[in-house]
Amino acid sequence: MTYILAIDQGTTSSRAILFDDDMKISSSAQEEFPQHFPNSGWVEHDPADLWSTTAAVCRAAIERANAKADDIVAIGITNQRETTVVWDKVTGEPVYNAIVWQDRRTADYCRELKAAGHEEMVTAKTGLLLDPYFSSTKLRWILENVDGARARAEAGELLFGTVDSFLIWKLTGGAEHVTDATNAARTMLYDIHKGRWSSSICELLGVPMGMLPEVKDCAADFGMARADLFGRELPILGVAGDQQAATVGQACFEPGMLKSTYGTGCFALLNTGEEAVTSKNRLLTTIAYQFDGKPTYALEGSIFIAGAVVQWLRDGLKLIREASETQPMADKADGTQDVILVPAFTGLGAPYWEADCRGAIFGLTRNSGPEEFAKAALESVGYQTRDLLEAMTADMGDGGDNVLRVDGGMTASDWAMQFLSDIIGAQVDRPEVLETTALGAAWLAGSRAGLYPDQAGFAANWALEKRFEPDMDDATRARKYEAWKRAVAATISV
């Protein structure tokens, strides 16, 4: 048996999965790591945790499959996007914690850039909005606030990267400082039309271009993992940011195909083909994947809090011990109560882009309890997804096949997926392989290695596990969604 080792480095955990030569999961390992919240709206990771958990789960997955290094053909990497790491070019030591994509500390600076009239230029080049979500202003914060960082960066002593770049640097023993086009496209420093780092944006933000990694296709030669890690050198042949990897894993290769991934956040991507569609509804234009130097574009809507709202029920309110408890609790909730939770814990993403608003709950009564909170939490993900789809329809028209392909841990909840289908009024398809993010990374590496089929062959292997059809009447759907929109408007106005 031969394998592809897929590394899925996420926001709350690192995971490794061994896919066999039929693209089936042979083994996996996962390890959570701490989240750090030094101030309100700040979210950080210790880069050492990102690396140590990644290395540990890779070894564990290999051991659980009783595999040897000689059995592994290649490594594919997918990662949390936008999270920003700056490290010493020689020692590999980070100069500061990784600033996570959820972090909002640069909101004031983004407002200053907008007020100065820079957003139009930034959006035209990068497809992104001026928001703390993206890497560039996090990088600038590190350069401005860590003692000696700017001088060291300008002297060529420091490197910048998203998590994929940092992991590749560690895997290759510092031999490679690279990224792929999908991760580069999320930094707010990369011109997605010209396919290169933007010197004008780097100058605007004071980012030395020598810090930036080389940008490659999603399926490319990213270097060799060190022999001392796994027993022999292993080629790294595929890289994509997590949402783009899920788009690949869902085989959304045709324009008009749409997927939504439910992890810590929720991210919907609509394949727009060779056309980089500029949104009129505050969605993002991004690179879905890139092969042979040719990018395929997408419209993306980003929700900051999806699965994280269930973690909040568990860790913040202590209402549950396991995420799976939310489904039976939602079933038991009082149907006469319309409790609405707007989970703007770190601001609201698309299509609102309100960095400073915070979460709110509406419709509480004396009878509201844990069941109603669980129901409202699950429903909030459906409402936010509809916000994204409404914006996409406004940008592109309603010319698709009205099917949403879903993946990610939260899709295991039949209750949440049925409500999603009900509130968007469309078919929701859940695939047999829910680990589509890791599968996408594995296919990128495996196809590059010649082990896996081409796009058409891969798409033909996509298999449906369960289909959810809308079962809510139009009047109820309209009433509930209007109540959600009023709740969001009230949350923003506070």
VOFIPA-544939 format. One record per residue (C-alpha): residue number from 1; x, y, z. Coordinates in nm, 4 decimals. Example, Ala and Ser with C-alpha at 12.3 -4.5 7.8 and 13.67 -1.06 7.14 Angstrom:
BEGIN
R|resi|xx|yy|zz
R|1|1.2300|-0.4500|0.7800
R|2|1.3670|-0.1060|0.7140
***
This chain:
BEGIN
R|resi|xx|yy|zz
R|1|0.0000|0.0000|0.0000
R|2|0.1154|0.3524|-0.0774
R|3|-0.0043|0.6681|0.0901
R|4|-0.0318|1.0442|0.0703
R|5|0.0215|1.2211|0.4016
R|6|-0.2204|1.5134|0.4307
R|7|-0.1464|1.7777|0.6931
R|8|-0.4513|1.9829|0.7962
R|9|-0.3299|2.2571|1.0303
R|10|-0.6425|2.4293|1.1632
R|11|-0.7399|2.7051|1.4021
R|12|-0.7976|2.4879|1.7078
R|13|-0.6141|2.1660|1.6227
R|14|-0.3597|2.0031|1.3943
R|15|-0.4551|1.6873|1.2090
R|16|-0.2787|1.4390|0.9843
R|17|-0.4533|1.1865|0.7612
R|18|-0.3026|0.9071|0.5557
R|19|-0.4936|0.8533|0.2308
R|20|-0.4273|0.5291|0.0458
R|21|-0.3849|0.4918|-0.3290
R|22|-0.7662|0.4786|-0.3688
R|23|-0.7993|0.8126|-0.1820
R|24|-0.9545|0.6359|0.1178
R|25|-0.8612|0.7283|0.4750
R|26|-0.6298|0.4686|0.6294
R|27|-0.5515|0.6466|0.9546
R|28|-0.5641|0.9848|1.1198
R|29|-0.4462|1.1684|1.4277
R|30|-0.5528|1.5005|1.5758
R|31|-0.4289|1.7193|1.8586
R|32|-0.5768|2.0391|1.9966
R|33|-0.3572|2.3276|2.1093
R|34|-0.4203|2.6334|2.3282
R|35|-0.5786|2.9543|2.2066
R|36|-0.4449|3.2802|2.3533
R|37|-0.6610|3.5915|2.4022
R|38|-0.4321|3.8597|2.5471
R|39|-0.6836|4.1418|2.4916
R|40|-1.0436|4.1802|2.3788
R|41|-1.0631|4.0939|2.0094
R|42|-0.7060|3.9582|2.0041
R|43|-0.6424|3.5928|1.9137
R|44|-0.2966|3.4337|1.9076
R|45|-0.1258|3.0960|1.8761
R|46|0.2196|2.9963|1.9910
R|47|0.3946|2.8979|1.6636
R|48|0.5796|2.6279|1.8561
R|49|0.2413|2.4646|1.9230
R|50|0.1538|2.4745|1.5547
R|51|0.4768|2.2975|1.4658
R|52|0.4954|2.0483|1.7538
R|53|0.1353|1.9309|1.7133
R|54|0.1788|1.9017|1.3367
R|55|0.4908|1.6886|1.3701
R|56|0.3292|1.4765|1.6414
R|57|0.0093|1.3981|1.4500
R|58|0.2041|1.3122|1.1353
R|59|0.4067|1.0547|1.3243
R|60|0.0954|0.9226|1.4996
R|61|-0.1003|0.8802|1.1754
R|62|0.1912|0.6925|1.0164
R|63|0.2239|0.4680|1.3213
R|64|-0.1504|0.3914|1.3375
R|65|-0.1457|0.2736|0.9754
R|66|0.1597|0.0569|1.0462
R|67|0.3172|0.2439|0.7557
R|68|0.6810|0.3109|0.6867
R|69|0.8393|0.6189|0.5352
R|70|0.8989|0.4230|0.2147
R|71|0.5208|0.3768|0.1806
R|72|0.4554|0.7520|0.1673
R|73|0.4645|0.9025|-0.1800
R|74|0.4202|1.2706|-0.0935
R|75|0.2921|1.5278|0.1534
R|76|0.0030|1.7684|0.0960
R|77|-0.0588|2.0652|0.3249
R|78|-0.3713|2.2657|0.3972
R|79|-0.3883|2.5322|0.6641
R|80|-0.5763|2.8021|0.8446
R|81|-0.5413|3.1069|0.6239
R|82|-0.4427|3.4685|0.7016
R|83|-0.2805|3.3714|1.0331
R|84|0.0509|3.5544|1.0393
R|85|0.3918|3.4320|1.1530
R|86|0.7233|3.6207|1.1483
R|87|1.0396|3.4270|1.2272
R|88|1.4179|3.4518|1.2273
R|89|1.5651|3.3571|0.8900
R|90|1.8484|3.1593|1.0480
R|91|1.7163|3.0112|1.3718
R|92|1.3480|2.9750|1.2823
R|93|1.2505|3.1366|1.6117
R|94|0.9301|3.3447|1.5873
R|95|0.9627|3.7039|1.7002
R|96|0.6028|3.7075|1.8290
R|97|0.3060|3.4757|1.8593
R|98|0.1140|3.3916|1.5438
R|99|-0.1650|3.6475|1.5026
R|100|-0.4749|3.4480|1.4087
R|101|-0.7144|3.5294|1.1256
R|102|-0.9879|3.6051|1.3818
R|103|-0.7784|3.8777|1.5456
R|104|-0.9205|4.2330|1.5223
R|105|-0.6396|4.4428|1.6735
R|106|-0.5704|4.6305|1.3492
R|107|-0.9276|4.7552|1.3030
R|108|-0.8345|5.1178|1.3734
R|109|-0.5487|5.1064|1.1252
R|110|-0.7786|4.9607|0.8588
R|111|-1.0199|5.2467|0.9198
R|112|-0.7343|5.4951|0.8764
R|113|-0.6427|5.3371|0.5419
R|114|-1.0049|5.3522|0.4290
R|115|-1.0380|5.7149|0.5356
R|116|-0.7246|5.7954|0.3375
R|117|-0.8878|5.6470|0.0260
R|118|-0.6725|5.3355|-0.0159
R|119|-0.9404|5.0654|-0.0177
R|120|-1.0262|5.0963|-0.3870
R|121|-0.6645|5.0346|-0.4909
R|122|-0.6226|4.7446|-0.2475
R|123|-0.9454|4.5781|-0.3599
R|124|-0.8630|4.6233|-0.7279
R|125|-0.5326|4.4408|-0.6853
R|126|-0.6107|4.1803|-0.4199
R|127|-0.9873|4.1254|-0.4447
R|128|-1.0065|4.1842|-0.0697
R|129|-1.1517|4.4515|0.1540
R|130|-0.9531|4.6571|0.4030
R|131|-1.0219|4.4459|0.7089
R|132|-0.8169|4.3165|1.0047
R|133|-0.8996|3.9628|0.8868
R|134|-0.6154|3.9559|0.6373
R|135|-0.2440|3.9046|0.6988
R|136|-0.0876|4.2310|0.5863
R|137|-0.1986|4.4594|0.8673
R|138|-0.1152|4.1874|1.1230
R|139|0.2355|4.1747|0.9736
R|140|0.2644|4.5524|0.9950
R|141|0.1519|4.5393|1.3606
R|142|0.4363|4.2984|1.4417
R|143|0.6890|4.5186|1.2607
R|144|0.5665|4.8268|1.4454
R|145|0.5176|4.6778|1.7933
R|146|0.7846|4.4119|1.8488
R|147|1.1154|4.5622|1.9607
R|148|1.3695|4.5592|1.6801
R|149|1.1415|4.3762|1.4356
R|150|1.1311|4.6459|1.1699
R|151|1.5062|4.7010|1.1691
R|152|1.5691|4.3274|1.1520
R|153|1.3152|4.2847|0.8706
R|154|1.4710|4.5657|0.6685
R|155|1.8118|4.4063|0.7236
R|156|1.6829|4.0828|0.5718
R|157|1.6925|3.8863|0.8977
R|158|1.3206|3.8031|0.9273
R|159|1.0739|3.6058|0.7150
R|160|0.6966|3.6372|0.6934
R|161|0.4563|3.3608|0.6105
R|162|0.1118|3.2207|0.6547
R|163|0.1011|2.8895|0.8417
R|164|0.1776|2.6813|0.5316
R|165|0.5012|2.8751|0.4756
R|166|0.6059|2.8365|0.8384
R|167|0.5385|2.4609|0.8353
R|168|0.7233|2.4113|0.5065
R|169|1.0198|2.6078|0.6436
R|170|1.0228|2.3816|0.9497
R|171|0.9658|2.0607|0.7502
R|172|1.2493|2.1404|0.5106
R|173|1.4885|2.2551|0.7817
R|174|1.4828|2.6126|0.6537
R|175|1.5636|2.5158|0.2948
R|176|1.2392|2.6523|0.1467
R|177|1.0500|2.9781|0.1984
R|178|0.7465|2.9252|-0.0247
R|179|0.3690|2.9430|-0.0383
R|180|0.0980|2.8734|-0.2921
R|181|-0.1231|3.1147|-0.4832
R|182|-0.4328|3.0543|-0.2681
R|183|-0.2563|3.1435|0.0568
R|184|-0.0776|3.4380|-0.1057
R|185|-0.4148|3.5654|-0.2229
R|186|-0.5294|3.5958|0.1399
R|187|-0.2474|3.8175|0.2628
R|188|-0.3776|4.1441|0.1095
R|189|-0.0301|4.1844|-0.0387
R|190|-0.0712|3.9756|-0.3556
R|191|-0.1960|4.1007|-0.6929
R|192|-0.4303|3.8179|-0.7957
R|193|-0.4530|3.9481|-1.1536
R|194|-0.0798|3.9843|-1.2221
R|195|0.0209|3.6865|-1.0095
R|196|0.2877|3.8606|-0.8011
R|197|0.3400|4.0478|-0.4788
R|198|0.2224|4.4084|-0.5026
R|199|0.5086|4.6515|-0.4491
R|200|0.2654|4.9419|-0.4116
R|201|0.0738|4.7757|-0.1260
R|202|0.3980|4.6660|0.0418
R|203|0.5198|5.0256|0.0221
R|204|0.1892|5.1562|0.1601
R|205|0.2092|4.9242|0.4606
R|206|0.5857|4.9403|0.5077
R|207|0.6431|4.5705|0.4398
R|208|0.9940|4.4790|0.3147
R|209|0.9381|4.2570|0.0107
R|210|1.2411|4.0444|0.1006
R|211|1.0314|3.8932|0.3827
R|212|0.7795|3.7426|0.1424
R|213|0.7833|3.3800|0.0241
R|214|0.8042|3.2557|-0.3350
R|215|0.4566|3.1832|-0.4746
R|216|0.3875|2.8526|-0.6517
R|217|0.0933|2.6629|-0.8041
R|218|-0.1190|2.4522|-0.5698
R|219|0.0360|2.1343|-0.7119
R|220|0.4107|2.1990|-0.7313
R|221|0.7459|2.1069|-0.5818
R|222|0.7558|2.2777|-0.2413
R|223|1.0697|2.1059|-0.1138
R|224|1.1688|1.7915|0.0756
R|225|1.0714|1.7187|0.4337
R|226|1.3775|1.6310|0.6427
R|227|1.4766|1.2661|0.6695
R|228|1.5032|1.2865|1.0494
R|229|1.1309|1.3655|1.0806
R|230|0.9770|1.0566|0.9215
R|231|1.2604|0.8224|0.8318
R|232|1.3463|0.9510|0.4869
R|233|1.3077|1.2682|0.2836
R|234|0.9505|1.3135|0.1587
R|235|0.8456|1.5519|-0.1198
R|236|0.5886|1.8215|-0.0407
R|237|0.3827|1.8391|-0.3617
R|238|0.0531|2.0075|-0.2770
R|239|-0.0485|2.3177|-0.0799
R|240|-0.3733|2.5144|-0.0539
R|241|-0.5443|2.7268|0.2083
R|242|-0.8124|2.5324|0.3912
R|243|-1.1148|2.6743|0.2106
R|244|-0.9577|2.6367|-0.1310
R|245|-0.8494|2.2830|-0.0433
R|246|-1.2103|2.2077|0.0493
R|247|-1.3239|2.3517|-0.2851
R|248|-1.0844|2.1098|-0.4554
R|249|-1.1904|1.8251|-0.2255
R|250|-1.5544|1.8875|-0.3154
R|251|-1.4558|1.8704|-0.6848
R|252|-1.6023|2.2164|-0.7486
R|253|-1.4081|2.2475|-1.0737
R|254|-1.6853|2.3954|-1.2907
R|255|-1.7947|2.7609|-1.2863
R|256|-2.1135|2.7977|-1.0846
R|257|-2.0358|2.5169|-0.8406
R|258|-2.0667|2.6171|-0.4760
R|259|-1.9363|2.4714|-0.1502
R|260|-1.9544|2.5779|0.2120
R|261|-1.7195|2.4514|0.4826
R|262|-1.8193|2.4549|0.8494
R|263|-1.5217|2.4545|1.0820
R|264|-1.4340|2.7210|1.3372
R|265|-1.5802|2.9665|1.0870
R|266|-1.7858|2.9103|0.7751
R|267|-1.6611|2.9836|0.4261
R|268|-1.8647|2.9629|0.1076
R|269|-1.6817|2.9655|-0.2277
R|270|-1.8450|2.9982|-0.5684
R|271|-1.6271|2.8983|-0.8652
R|272|-1.6283|3.1803|-1.1230
R|273|-1.3781|3.0206|-1.3624
R|274|-1.1259|3.2378|-1.5439
R|275|-1.3189|3.5546|-1.4554
R|276|-1.2279|3.7401|-1.1382
R|277|-1.5740|3.8759|-1.0546
R|278|-1.5764|4.2001|-0.8574
R|279|-1.8477|4.1843|-0.5926
R|280|-2.0938|4.4671|-0.5468
R|281|-2.2101|4.3107|-0.2209
R|282|-1.8921|4.3062|-0.0133
R|283|-1.7875|3.9522|-0.0943
R|284|-1.4233|3.8710|-0.1649
R|285|-1.2672|3.7908|-0.4993
R|286|-1.0055|3.5248|-0.4498
R|287|-0.8114|3.2439|-0.6166
R|288|-0.9894|2.9073|-0.5863
R|289|-0.6864|2.7116|-0.7115
R|290|-0.4017|2.7530|-0.9576
R|291|-0.2534|2.4961|-1.1958
R|292|0.0112|2.5482|-1.4649
R|293|0.0343|2.9160|-1.3733
R|294|-0.3352|2.9781|-1.4524
R|295|-0.5592|3.0824|-1.1651
R|296|-0.9247|2.9832|-1.1321
R|297|-1.1148|3.2488|-0.9389
R|298|-1.3969|3.2420|-0.6869
R|299|-1.6295|3.4653|-0.4935
R|300|-1.5972|3.3978|-0.1221
R|301|-1.8092|3.4821|0.1756
R|302|-1.6463|3.4446|0.5161
R|303|-1.8269|3.3882|0.8466
R|304|-1.5974|3.4195|1.1460
R|305|-1.8002|3.2112|1.3940
R|306|-1.9631|2.8812|1.2953
R|307|-1.8375|2.5757|1.4835
R|308|-1.6815|2.8180|1.7302
R|309|-2.0319|2.9029|1.8537
R|310|-2.0691|2.5414|1.9697
R|311|-1.7284|2.5646|2.1386
R|312|-1.8631|2.8727|2.3184
R|313|-2.1595|2.6715|2.4470
R|314|-1.9099|2.4137|2.5743
R|315|-1.6188|2.6227|2.7016
R|316|-1.7805|2.9596|2.7720
R|317|-2.1273|2.8777|2.9047
R|318|-2.0505|2.5176|3.0130
R|319|-2.3902|2.4083|2.8749
R|320|-2.2550|2.1012|2.6962
R|321|-1.9642|1.8604|2.7270
R|322|-1.9576|1.7457|2.3643
R|323|-2.0624|1.9179|2.0412
R|324|-2.2888|1.6236|1.9587
R|325|-2.5166|1.7193|2.2495
R|326|-2.6466|2.0250|2.0631
R|327|-2.8632|1.8226|1.8223
R|328|-3.0864|1.6503|2.0835
R|329|-3.0995|1.9747|2.2796
R|330|-3.2194|2.1656|1.9731
R|331|-3.4856|1.8984|1.9170
R|332|-3.6148|1.9567|2.2716
R|333|-3.6188|2.3393|2.2442
R|334|-3.9481|2.5226|2.2855
R|335|-4.0755|2.5829|1.9331
R|336|-4.2790|2.8847|2.0437
R|337|-3.9642|3.0767|2.1358
R|338|-3.7702|3.2654|1.8688
R|339|-3.4349|3.3112|2.0393
R|340|-3.1798|3.4566|1.7974
R|341|-2.8066|3.4533|1.8623
R|342|-2.5856|3.6842|1.6559
R|343|-2.2392|3.5341|1.7237
R|344|-2.0323|3.8433|1.6485
R|345|-1.7711|3.7474|1.9081
R|346|-1.4902|3.8825|1.6881
R|347|-1.7017|4.1101|1.4699
R|348|-1.9130|4.0205|1.1678
R|349|-1.7659|3.9003|0.8402
R|350|-1.9301|3.9025|0.4986
R|351|-2.1388|4.0706|0.3830
R|352|-2.1353|4.3162|0.6780
R|353|-1.7645|4.3526|0.7618
R|354|-1.8259|4.5139|1.0980
R|355|-1.5035|4.4604|1.2919
R|356|-1.6125|4.6260|1.6158
R|357|-1.9605|4.4889|1.6849
R|358|-1.9910|4.2054|1.9329
R|359|-2.2339|3.9191|1.9913
R|360|-2.5916|3.9615|2.1066
R|361|-2.8929|3.7462|2.1956
R|362|-3.2526|3.8455|2.1231
R|363|-3.5921|3.7063|2.2205
R|364|-3.5078|3.5699|2.5652
R|365|-3.7946|3.4795|2.8005
R|366|-3.8091|3.3396|3.1536
R|367|-3.8411|2.9962|2.9939
R|368|-3.5301|3.0275|2.7769
R|369|-3.2715|2.7705|2.8769
R|370|-2.9896|2.5506|2.7475
R|371|-3.2057|2.3892|2.4787
R|372|-3.3054|2.7248|2.3317
R|373|-2.9442|2.8428|2.3396
R|374|-2.8323|2.5288|2.1544
R|375|-3.1048|2.5737|1.8920
R|376|-3.0189|2.9417|1.8434
R|377|-2.6488|2.8581|1.8080
R|378|-2.7105|2.6019|1.5326
R|379|-2.9603|2.8284|1.3569
R|380|-2.7128|3.1192|1.3574
R|381|-2.4911|2.9268|1.1163
R|382|-2.7788|2.8749|0.8743
R|383|-2.8781|3.2407|0.8876
R|384|-2.5229|3.3565|0.8218
R|385|-2.4904|3.1172|0.5293
R|386|-2.8067|3.2599|0.3763
R|387|-2.6553|3.6081|0.4078
R|388|-2.3624|3.4878|0.1964
R|389|-2.5772|3.3153|-0.0644
R|390|-2.8018|3.6193|-0.1000
R|391|-2.4948|3.8314|-0.1732
R|392|-2.3623|3.5772|-0.4244
R|393|-2.6962|3.5655|-0.6042
R|394|-2.6997|3.9456|-0.6219
R|395|-2.3491|3.9413|-0.7771
R|396|-2.3915|3.6500|-1.0162
R|397|-2.7643|3.6051|-1.0712
R|398|-2.9523|3.2845|-0.9914
R|399|-2.8149|3.0764|-1.2753
R|400|-2.6723|2.7829|-1.0828
R|401|-2.8156|2.4396|-1.0091
R|402|-2.9304|2.5507|-0.6607
R|403|-2.7190|2.2912|-0.4809
R|404|-2.4857|2.3632|-0.1898
R|405|-2.2113|2.1084|-0.1197
R|406|-2.1159|2.1127|0.2484
R|407|-1.8287|1.9762|0.4536
R|408|-1.6528|2.0232|0.7849
R|409|-1.7153|1.8953|1.1348
R|410|-2.0418|2.0787|1.1927
R|411|-2.2072|1.9093|0.8943
R|412|-2.2248|1.5872|1.0978
R|413|-2.5315|1.7424|1.2640
R|414|-2.8395|1.6410|1.0641
R|415|-3.0375|1.9026|1.2581
R|416|-2.8066|2.1865|1.1541
R|417|-2.7969|2.0729|0.7901
R|418|-3.1752|2.0380|0.7705
R|419|-3.2201|2.3873|0.9101
R|420|-2.9615|2.5129|0.6614
R|421|-3.1581|2.3608|0.3732
R|422|-3.4808|2.5026|0.5153
R|423|-3.3572|2.8584|0.5622
R|424|-3.1779|2.8870|0.2264
R|425|-3.4598|2.7077|0.0452
R|426|-3.2180|2.4880|-0.1488
R|427|-3.0742|2.1382|-0.1644
R|428|-2.7788|2.0660|0.0642
R|429|-2.5501|1.7759|-0.0314
R|430|-2.3211|1.6147|0.2259
R|431|-2.0476|1.3937|0.0761
R|432|-1.9304|1.0549|0.1984
R|433|-1.5915|1.2048|0.2843
R|434|-1.6436|1.4905|0.5283
R|435|-1.2683|1.5514|0.5504
R|436|-1.2765|1.7275|0.2150
R|437|-1.0169|1.9854|0.3185
R|438|-0.7562|1.7163|0.3842
R|439|-0.8765|1.5218|0.0794
R|440|-0.8177|1.8286|-0.1389
R|441|-0.4623|1.8639|-0.0086
R|442|-0.4034|1.4914|-0.0605
R|443|-0.5347|1.5023|-0.4170
R|444|-0.3129|1.8004|-0.5021
R|445|-0.0049|1.6114|-0.3844
R|446|-0.1181|1.2741|-0.5179
R|447|-0.2038|1.4027|-0.8640
R|448|0.1311|1.5823|-0.8807
R|449|0.3011|1.2538|-0.7851
R|450|0.1071|1.0621|-1.0506
R|451|-0.0728|0.8472|-0.7911
R|452|-0.4200|1.0024|-0.8213
R|453|-0.6404|1.0749|-1.1264
R|454|-0.6792|1.4083|-1.3070
R|455|-0.9573|1.6585|-1.2335
R|456|-1.2219|1.4716|-1.4334
R|457|-1.1342|1.1400|-1.2737
R|458|-1.1299|1.2909|-0.9273
R|459|-1.4664|1.4640|-0.9819
R|460|-1.6186|1.1342|-1.0962
R|461|-1.5253|0.9812|-0.7586
R|462|-1.7250|1.2386|-0.5576
R|463|-1.9960|1.0475|-0.3696
R|464|-2.3097|1.1707|-0.1907
R|465|-2.3712|1.0524|0.1656
R|466|-2.6957|1.2407|0.2413
R|467|-2.9124|1.5013|0.0699
R|468|-3.1200|1.7527|0.2641
R|469|-3.4258|1.9061|0.0955
R|470|-3.6069|2.2178|0.2236
R|471|-3.9098|2.1317|0.4362
R|472|-4.0040|2.4764|0.5664
R|473|-4.2946|2.6740|0.4253
R|474|-4.2150|3.0012|0.2515
R|475|-4.3954|3.2173|0.5087
R|476|-4.2016|3.0694|0.8021
R|477|-3.8727|3.0984|0.6133
R|478|-3.9389|3.4645|0.5336
R|479|-4.0505|3.5452|0.8896
R|480|-3.7473|3.3828|1.0518
R|481|-3.4983|3.5407|0.8132
R|482|-3.6501|3.8878|0.8591
R|483|-3.6154|3.8441|1.2365
R|484|-3.2490|3.7510|1.1850
R|485|-3.1845|4.0611|0.9749
R|486|-3.3447|4.2835|1.2388
R|487|-3.1249|4.1215|1.5041
R|488|-2.8105|4.1813|1.2978
R|489|-2.9065|4.5446|1.2371
R|490|-2.9611|4.5949|1.6117
R|491|-2.6268|4.4274|1.6913
R|492|-2.4405|4.6534|1.4503
R|493|-2.6090|4.9678|1.5808
R|494|-2.5081|4.9102|1.9455
***
